[in-house]
Amino acid sequence: MTPESLGFAAPWHNAWTKTVRGQEILFRALTDFDDFVPIEHLQRAVMGATDLDIFPASGMTVLAETGGHALGAYLGNELAGALYGFGGFHAGTPRIVSDWMGVWPRFRSAGIGAELKKLQAGIAARDGFREVVWTVDPLRAANARLNFEKLGAYADRYERNRYGADYGAGLYGGMPTDRLHMTLRLDDHEVEARMTGMIPPRAARDIRGLGQFRPGSRDSRSLIFLPSDIDRIVATDMDTAIRWRYELREQIEAAFAEGFVICGFIPAVAENGDRSAYLIERHEGPAPE
């Protein structure tokens, strides 16, 4: 896998272009302090992060020295979105820890987040890394569709309150910041097939006949439900949002304890569209290849 195999053209060193939804987007590897400062502003705006929460521009200057990178996406001369990640090893496996990604709200219909993650994967694979890992809030359905269906990642680990309840309180309402740990295997042919659109996202027909996960059942495939729009719930009914946090935590932790992994996502499975679903599959032994 390379950026070029994922549809990115490289007009010059450390820069790529790609036409997405009718717009040409310029992507750049960011290396200078002045390039990193706008990412501080983006963290504050997108995550509701305080100065204590953000990763500063001065810290980003070391990313390239770890084998990692910061990538910016531009429409015209304006930064529309960015991500950064660190390179390293875990249990002997070379990997990128993709620590953060954000897109300005006015650009979120442009497909920029998905393309940033695809480019990151192409660069990581080209540079010899075997996987990209990151964390996501399990309550966010929009992110789930990107991670599982457009990228082909899976999740097999849950962490409670990773950043503390005060992190991004404007976005999360002061809830515990529980996270799913995502893994993207760069040597998995299905991953590249999903990124290039050869494997389409799952739809309701793909889960026909599957029921909700019940601890202790013998099913090899099941569903775990989540709200389709947690932001609306946080804004209108915080008690319900918190209840979703703890119910989803209980379900996912129980599923992982029984050898399941989350490998897919299906949006709007309820008739009124207010619930979506994770697809889980049982895997005995090591995580899926």
C-alpha positions, 0 to 999 in steps of 0.5 A: 500500500502506498499513497499512490495506490490509494489514489493520491498524486504526488506533485512534489516532495511531501505533498499530495493532491486528490479530487474528492467529491468534486474538489481538489484537496492538497495534502502536505506533511507539516514540518515547521513550527508555523505549520503546527500553530493552526493545529492548536486552534483546530484542537480548541475549536473541534474538541472544546479543548483547553490549553491543558488538553491540547498537544502544542506546536512545540511538541509537534516538532518532534513527530518526524523524529519518531517516524511519525508525521503531521498532515494538513489538508487544504482547500485553496490556501485554507487549512481544512483539517489535520492529523498527527501521529507518533512512530514507534514499536509495541511488542516488536511491531512497528506502528503509528499511534495516530493521536488526533485528527480534526476537521473544521465544521464547515469542511466536514461534508468534503470527505477530508477526514477519511482521506487524511486517514487513508493518506496516513495509512499509505505513508505508514505502509510505504515507510515500513510500519505494519499497523496504525492504532488510535482511540475513538469514543464508542458513542460516536456513530459518524466516526464508527462508519469511517473507522470500520467501513471506510478504513477497515479497522477493528477494535478489541480493547476498551478503556474507561475514562482515558482522558478524564471527565474534564477533557473536552467538556464542551463536546462530551458534556463532562462524561467519562471519556471512554475509548475504543482502541482501534487497529488498522492492519496495513498488510491486510488486503481487505483494508486497501480494498475498503479504502479504494471502494472495492468493498462497499460499506455494510448495509442493513441487509448484511446484518439480517437475522442477527440479534443483540449481543447477549453475554454467554450466548453461543452466537459467532456474530451479534450486534451492539446498539449505539445512538445514531446522534450522541451530540443531539442527546448530549445537548438535550438530555444529559441523563440519557447520554450518560446512561448510554455511556454506561450501557454501551461500556457494559455491553462492549466490555462483556463482548470483548471478554468473551473473545469478540471484536468489533469489525463493522458498523451499520447506521440507522438500523432502527425504524426511526433512525435513532439507533445504529449498530456495531457488528461484532464477531467472535475470534478465538486466540489472536486478533484477526489478521 
